Amino acid sequence: MDARRRTVLIILAKLAAVVVVIAGIVVSGFLVFREEGPPPWDDSIAAYVGAETIAEAEVEEVVADLRQAREQSYQERLEELPDDADPAERAALQAQLDGLEERLAFDHERVIEMQILTEAGTRYAEQAGLTVPEPDPDVVGEQLGLAPDLSYIQVAAEFVAVMDVLSGEVESAQPTVADQREIYDHMVSQGLSGVSFEQAQQVLTAELIGQPVGMRNLLTEVVAQADVRVNPRYELVFRVPVRLGEAETWLGVPLDG
């Protein structure tokens, strides 16, 4: 082998070694990146509020308690109906009983939402020097038509106590076009027709919707400060009620931090 050919082979060998080293760096870097990615979510946890956890088992226990109470209520009401009762009334009660599981799926997420906002709102209140009163399950139970000792009512009463305090801190806010559009879109999804967005926009002013916009803004801040993280299986959006005359729509507060 002549000297020139030997030199070329040596250069190629060195280049090959460099490629192997670079490839090793890339692969190892990729592996490190994969190893440092977010760990799989623990499905026994519904959500985190900072370091605090909301356990799925706790939520399921509340929902199971609610299921038992509602099943008993519907069945008792069906049994109490006289033989000559309006068939439509009987059918309506039976439909409520038959659709219970679907409603409970909504309640399951609602329980998580209330627990998240209760914890996050309590922290915000403490930092702001606000006093959260003792929950009143008797009043909340009466409003919802459920026994005050039901675990769902306990959760709801704690939530209401915190929300009442936060609502006292809300200042009316000037709605953005995005706020007006969100409210309009929700109204359309609820059956509004024959009204353009431009027409609705003329009445969706701070005078009419400034308070719920302010509440939405405050709750968004509360959630962000509390470092809320929600199990990816859920897409939780808390609905801030917006009353427009006799109609009611809403503004959303995503609960994913």
Secondary structure as UniProt FT lines:
FT   HELIX           3..35
FT   TURN            43..44
FT   STRAND          45..49
FT   TURN            50..51
FT   STRAND          52..55
FT   HELIX           56..80
FT   TURN            83..84
FT   HELIX           87..98
FT   HELIX           100..127
FT   TURN            128..129
FT   HELIX           137..144
FT   TURN            148..149
FT   HELIX           151..167
FT   TURN            168..169
FT   HELIX           177..189
FT   TURN            190..191
FT   HELIX           197..201
FT   TURN            202..203
FT   HELIX           206..225
FT   TURN            226..227
FT   STRAND          228..230
FT   TURN            232..233
FT   STRAND          237..244
FT   TURN            245..246
FT   STRAND          247..254
//
